């Protein structure tokens, strides 16, 4: 999927949930909010997150700080449509930020 500039803007401006300041485990960008892909609830420990800046797939730890995925989570995430959609958004977000 390819997002238009307007779609990226709408997602960026969508209601989000505040999270404790945490850094992406890959690119180290500081984040303080999360936008859910569905379900309408804020993130919980062990939920999967995709960094909007680099597209890295990670999980929330018990302290709501990002952590690397464990082996079972990696297998579970493979090909997940919501994760692929979030990564596509991250890709287009980076492109429009340039």
SERO-4910 file (N, C-alpha, C, O; in steps of 0.05 Angstrom, whole numbers):
BEGIN
 pado doro    nc1    nc2    nc3   cac1   cac2   cac3    cc1    cc2    cc3    oc1    oc2    oc3
  Unk    A     17    -24      0      0      0      0     18     25      0     39     25     12
  Unk    A      9     45    -14     23     71    -15      3     91     -4    -19     94    -13
  Unk    A     13    107     16     -3    128     28      1    154     13     23    160      4
  Unk    A    -20    170     11    -17    197      0     -9    216     22    -10    209     46
  Unk    A      0    239     15      8    259     35    -16    265     54    -12    268     78
  Unk    A    -40    267     43    -64    273     60    -70    250     79    -78    254    102
  Unk    A    -66    225     70    -70    202     88    -50    201    110    -57    196    133
  Unk    A    -25    207    104     -4    208    124    -11    230    144     -9    226    168
  Unk    A    -18    254    134    -26    276    152    -49    269    170    -48    275    194
  Unk    A    -69    255    159    -92    247    175    -84    227    197    -94    230    220
  Unk    A    -67    209    191    -58    189    211    -41    203    232    -43    197    256
  Unk    A    -24    221    224     -7    236    243    -24    252    262    -18    255    286
  Unk    A    -46    263    252    -63    280    268    -85    265    282   -101    277    297
  Unk    A    -86    238    278   -107    222    291   -103    222    321    -80    226    330
  Unk    A   -124    218    336   -121    216    365   -101    195    372   -101    173    361
  Unk    A    -84    201    392    -64    181    400    -65    178    430    -79    192    444
  Unk    A    -49    160    439    -47    154    468    -20    162    477      1    156    465
  Unk    A    -19    176    500      7    184    512     20    159    524      7    142    537
  Unk    A     45    156    520     61    135    532     85    147    546     93    170    539
  Unk    A     97    133    565    121    144    577    142    149    556    144    133    537
  Unk    A    158    170    559    180    174    539    196    149    537    206    138    556
  Unk    A    199    140    512    214    115    506    227    118    479    217    133    462
  Unk    A    250    105    476    264    107    451    262     82    434    261     60    445
  Unk    A    260     85    408    260     62    390    286     47    395    307     59    398
  Unk    A    284     20    397    308      5    402    328      5    378    351     -2    381
  Unk    A    318     12    354    335     12    331    347     40    325    371     43    324
  Unk    A    329     60    321    339     87    312    342    106    336    354    128    332
  Unk    A    333     99    359    336    114    384    319    140    384    324    157    402
  Unk    A    300    144    365    283    167    366    265    166    391    255    144    398
  Unk    A    262    188    404    245    190    428    216    192    420    209    208    402
  Unk    A    199    176    432    170    177    427    155    179    453    163    169    474
  Unk    A    132    193    451    116    197    475     86    192    469     69    198    486
  Unk    A     80    181    446     52    176    438     51    152    419     71    145    406
  Unk    A     28    139    419     23    117    401     -4    120    387    -23    130    400
  Unk    A     -5    113    362    -29    113    347    -37     84    341    -23     70    327
  Unk    A    -60     75    352    -67     47    347    -77     42    319    -88     60    306
  Unk    A    -72     18    308    -81     11    282   -109      1    282   -122     -1    261
  Unk    A   -119     -6    306   -147    -16    308   -153    -23    337   -135    -23    353
  Unk    A   -177    -27    342   -185    -35    369   -192    -12    387   -207    -16    407
  Unk    A   -182     12    382   -190     35    398   -180     36    426   -190     52    442
  Unk    A   -160     20    433   -149     22    461   -120     30    459   -107     26    439
  Unk    A   -111     40    481    -82     48    482    -65     23    484    -75      1    490
  Unk    A    -39     27    480    -21      4    481    -19     -8    509    -21      6    529
  Unk    A    -14    -34    511    -11    -49    535     16    -63    535     28    -67    513
  Unk    A     27    -71    558     51    -87    558     49   -111    539     29   -124    538
  Unk    A     71   -116    524     74   -137    505     59   -133    478     61   -149    461
  Unk    A     46   -110    475     35   -103    449     58    -97    430     80    -89    439
  Unk    A     53   -101    405     73    -96    384     71    -67    375     49    -56    373
  Unk    A     94    -55    370     95    -27    360    113    -25    336    133    -40    335
  Unk    A    107     -7    318    124     -2    295    133     27    297    116     45    299
  Unk    A    159     32    296    170     59    298    162     74    273    167     66    250
  Unk    A    149     98    277    141    115    254    165    126    240    163    134    217
  Unk    A    188    127    253    212    139    241    229    120    224    239    127    204
  Unk    A    231     95    234    248     76    219    234     50    211    245     34    196
  Unk    A    210     45    221    195     21    214    202     -3    230    192    -25    225
  Unk    A    220      0    251    228    -23    266    204    -35    282    189    -20    294
  Unk    A    202    -61    283    182    -75    298    193    -81    325    214    -94    328
  Unk    A    178    -73    346    187    -77    374    162    -81    391    140    -81    380
  Unk    A    166    -86    416    144    -90    434    146    -72    458    168    -63    465
  Unk    A    124    -68    472    124    -53    497    131    -73    519    120    -94    521
  Unk    A    149    -65    536    156    -81    560    135    -75    582    117    -59    579
  Unk    A    139    -89    604    121    -85    627    121    -56    637    102    -46    648
  Unk    A    144    -42    632    146    -14    640    138      6    618    141     30    621
  Unk    A    127     -5    597    118     10    573    141     22    557    136     40    541
  Unk    A    165     14    562    188     22    546    191      1    524    184    -22    529
  Unk    A    201      9    501    204    -10    480    226    -31    486    246    -25    499
  Unk    A    222    -55    476    241    -77    478    241    -92    452    222    -90    436
  Unk    A    262   -107    447    263   -124    423    242   -147    426    234   -154    448
  Unk    A    234   -157    403    215   -179    403    230   -205    411    254   -208    405
  Unk    A    215   -223    423    226   -250    428    221   -267    404    206   -259    386
  Unk    A    232   -291    403    229   -308    380    200   -315    373    192   -314    350
  Unk    A    183   -320    393    155   -326    388    141   -302    376    124   -305    359
  Unk    A    147   -278    386    134   -254    375    143   -249    346    126   -240    330
  Unk    A    167   -255    340    177   -251    312    161   -269    294    152   -260    272
  Unk    A    157   -294    301    141   -313    285    113   -303    282    101   -304    261
  Unk    A    101   -294    305     73   -285    305     69   -260    287     48   -258    274
  Unk    A     89   -243    285     87   -218    270     91   -222    240     82   -205    224
  Unk    A    104   -243    233    111   -247    204     86   -246    187     68   -262    189
  Unk    A     86   -227    169     64   -224    150     38   -213    161     18   -212    147
  Unk    A     37   -204    186     13   -193    198      4   -168    182     20   -150    179
  Unk    A    -20   -167    173    -29   -145    156    -28   -118    170    -21    -97    158
  Unk    A    -34   -117    196    -33    -92    211     -4    -82    213      1    -58    212
  Unk    A     15   -100    217     43    -92    219     53    -83    192     68    -64    191
  Unk    A     46    -97    171     54    -89    144     43    -61    138     56    -45    126
  Unk    A     18    -56    146      6    -30    142     21     -8    157     26     13    147
  Unk    A     27    -14    183     42      5    199     70     11    187     79     33    188
  Unk    A     83    -10    177    109     -5    164    107     11    139    124     28    133
  Unk    A     85      7    123     81     23     99     76     52    107     87     70     94
  Unk    A     61     56    128     57     84    138     84     96    146     89    119    139
  Unk    A    100     81    161    126     92    170    144     99    146    157    120    146
  Unk    A    143     82    126    159     88    101    149    114     89    166    132     82
  Unk    A    123    117     86    113    141     72    116    166     91    120    188     81
  Unk    A    113    162    117    117    184    136    146    195    133    150    219    132
  Unk    A    165    177    131    193    186    127    197    201    101    210    221    100
  Unk    A    184    191     80    186    204     54    175    232     55    187    250     44
  Unk    A    152    236     67    139    262     67    153    281     87    150    305     84
  Unk    A    167    270    107    182    288    126    207    300    113    217    320    122
  Unk    A    216    288     91    241    298     78    235    324     64    253    336     51
***
